[in-house]
């Protein structure tokens, strides 16, 4: 995972409006925050992604938007 995004949409009520998007180097996956079992993901976000920014999620949204919550630090060479 290189980035984690919080994505909001305005497609409800039949399609989820809030998603966590895990971006990898060759693809990714998205999980709606309303998915069954999603509560278990909250602890994993903190444990696996140090410095995860929850502010966009706390503020929420109902329009189409994509907010960066975490980005992998690049290794620096000497």
C-alpha positions in Angstrom: 0.0 0.0 0.0 1.4 3.4 -1.0 -1.5 5.6 -0.2 -4.8 5.4 1.7 -7.6 7.7 0.6 -11.0 8.6 2.0 -13.4 8.9 -0.9 -16.9 10.4 -0.7 -19.6 10.3 -3.3 -23.2 11.4 -3.8 -24.6 8.2 -5.2 -26.7 7.1 -2.2 -28.9 5.9 -0.8 -28.5 2.6 -2.8 -24.7 2.9 -3.3 -22.4 3.7 -0.4 -21.3 7.3 -0.1 -18.0 6.8 1.9 -15.1 4.5 1.0 -11.6 3.8 2.1 -9.4 3.3 -0.9 -6.1 1.4 -0.6 -3.8 2.3 -3.5 -0.9 0.1 -4.4 1.8 0.3 -7.0 -0.1 -1.9 -9.4 -3.8 -1.4 -8.4 -5.8 -1.2 -5.3 -9.1 -1.9 -3.6 -11.8 0.1 -2.0 -14.0 -0.8 1.0 -17.3 1.0 1.8 -17.4 2.3 5.4 -20.8 0.7 5.6 -19.5 -2.8 4.9 -20.2 -5.6 7.3 -17.1 -6.0 9.6 -15.7 -2.5 8.7 -15.3 -1.6 12.4 -12.3 -4.0 12.6 -10.6 -1.9 10.0 -10.3 1.1 12.2 -7.7 -0.4 14.5 -5.8 -1.8 11.6 -5.5 1.7 10.0 -3.8 3.0 13.1 -1.5 -0.1 13.5 -0.5 -0.5 9.9 -0.3 3.1 8.8 1.5 5.3 11.3 0.3 8.9 11.2 -3.0 8.1 9.5 -5.0 11.3 9.2 -8.6 10.7 10.4 -9.6 14.4 9.9 -11.2 13.9 6.5 -13.2 11.0 7.8 -14.4 12.9 10.9 -15.5 15.8 8.7 -17.2 13.4 6.2 -18.9 14.6 3.1 -21.7 14.0 0.7 -20.1 15.3 -2.5 -17.6 13.7 -4.8 -14.2 14.1 -3.2 -10.9 12.2 -2.6 -8.9 13.0 0.6 -5.4 11.6 1.2 -5.2 10.1 4.7 -1.8 8.4 4.6 1.1 8.1 2.2 4.1 5.7 2.5 7.4 7.5 3.2 10.0 7.1 0.5 13.4 5.8 1.5 16.1 8.4 1.3 19.5 7.5 0.0 22.8 8.7 1.4 
